[in-house]
Amino acid sequence: MTACLICPIYHPTGQPRLPHFPPCCDSCRTRARTELAAIPEAYALMPAAMVPGRGHYERVSGGERAGVPLNVSAVDLSMPARPGSRPLYARGVLGLDSDQVGDLSIPTTLDTWVRDWADLLRPTIGDRDGRVHLPDANVTSMVAWLLTWLDWALDYHPAIDQFCAEVNESLRSLRGVARAGGYHGEKAGKCPAELRDETRCNTQLYVDPYLDRITCSRCSSAWPRVKWLALRAAQDEASEAA
C-alpha cells in the first residue's frame, strides 16, 4: 500500500501513515479541511495588522529601501488575485530577480488553485460548452468553492500534496503577520504559575487557534494542548485562593 502523500507536509519528522483510502490518510484529510477552512478568519485579521511599525520596508529599484507606514507583509498577503504574479514571485524565490520579494497574496494562491481544479473538473461540472462557473475572486468565496471540491481533490488531484503545502504555508504566514501586528490569539485566563517569591504570575494568557501550546509571555510557563484541562483547574484553584 502506498504511504500518505500529505503526511510529509504535516508530520515531517515522522513516518507517513498508510491510508485506508489512498492517496491521503484520514488524519491529513481532516487537517487539510481544517486549515483551508481557517484561512478566511486568519485573512480577516490583515487589515488590523497593517499598522505602522519599525522594520517594514518596501523594495525599490536600485536596491534601495524606503520606509513605508504599513506592515508590508500584511499588504502583500492582502493584494487582489493576480495569477500572473506567480511567475514573478517564483523568480524572486529562486534568486533570479532581487526586486521580486515579499509574500504571494492569499487571493492569488487561492485563485490559482481554483482555476487549476476547475480545468480538471471541467468534464464533470462544465456546461454544454465546457464553461465552468468560477467563484468570485475573494477569499471567502474561493475557500468555500475549494472546500466543496476538497474531497474530490484529496482522492484524485495529482498535486494534492502541493496544494496542502501552500494552504499550510499561507495559514502560517497569516498567523505570523497577525501576531506581529499585535494579535496574540483568544484570551485564555491568567497564568497560575507560582513565582519564586511565592506570588502568582497572573499574566494574561492567550491561545492561538493554530498552535498546540499556551505559553506565558512573562514566566515562560507552557501548557501543551493535552494539559489545557489541567491549566483550567489550576486557574480555578488560584482564583479560589485569591
Secondary structure by P-SEA (a helix, b strand, c coil): cccccccccccccccccccccccccaaaaaaaaaaaaaaaaaaaaccccccccccbbbbccccbbbbcccaaaaaaaaccccccaaaaaaaaaacccccccccccaaaaaaaaaaaaaaaacccccccccccccccccaaaaaaaaaaaaaaaacccccaaaaaaaaaaaaaaaaaaaaaaccccccccccccccccccccccbbbbcccccbbbbccccccccccaaaaaaaaaaaaaaac
